[in-house]
Amino acid sequence: MAKGLTLDCAALWAFIRKDGGWWSVLRLTSHWSPTYSLAEVEECLATLHKGGFLECQTLHRAGTVYAVTPMCLPLPGATSATSTQHADTGPTAAPTRPDAMRGAYVPPPMPAARRGALDHTNCPSLMQGKRNAYRSTAG
C-alpha cells in the first residue's frame, strides 16, 4: 500500500461493487481508459486487495481477476457489501465456474464384464482346430 487508499481506489471499488462480477486489470483499464492508466488501475487494485477490500483469483485465460465478495471488508465510510442491498448497488460477485478448457479428459472406468462374457476367445476356430484371426471377406 504505497499510496494508501485514495479517492481513485474508492471510485474503482464502488464501480466493481455496483457492477458485480470479476474484473481483470485490462478490462477495468479499457472501461476507465481516459480516466485511469494501466499502472494506476494495477496500483489501486493491489492496494484494495492488500487491504482486504477485494478478493482476487487467478484464471487460466483472464489472468488475475478481482471482485467484491461477501468476505471482503467494506471501505471506510461505505456500507457493508453483505448488508441488505439498496436499489443502486448491484449484486456481489458469484464464484467463477471451473475452467473446462484445461486438463485432460479422463473417461469413467468401464464396468466389469459379466462372468463368461469373453469365453468365446478361448474357443478354437472351425478351421482345422487352429485359432485364426477374423479376416474380412470384403475386398
Phi, psi and omega in degrees: 000071183295311181267342184079185180285127179240176176294329176296316178298318180295322179293317178295318179299315180296322179294313180298320180294316182290318183283329180075176178084180181258131185238131173271167179297317181294321180294318177294321180296318179292329178287322182255029191308313181283341185273312184237144175273173180299316181296321179293319179294316178300316181294318179294317180294321177296319178296315180294323179291317179296328179279353180086014181271342178228151172253145180233153176223151175252118179254155183296316185272316188269349184081219181276128178237151185235149178204159172264116181244170178300339179279348183281151176281148174281153175293151177302129181091352179257156177284161181296143179289340182262357180286175179301126187274138178276175182294333183275348179260139181275180180286156174284164187288137175277156178297149182286155177281153177296147182280109183275355184270354180253162176085179181246145178286129176243111182290155178294152182295149179288145177290153180293140179287149179291158181297130179088001183291332182248023180295334182297339180287341180270352181278137176288157178286175182273358183264097174059029175072009179255149175282127177235138177289149180291134176235136182291145177267353179285140185238000000 
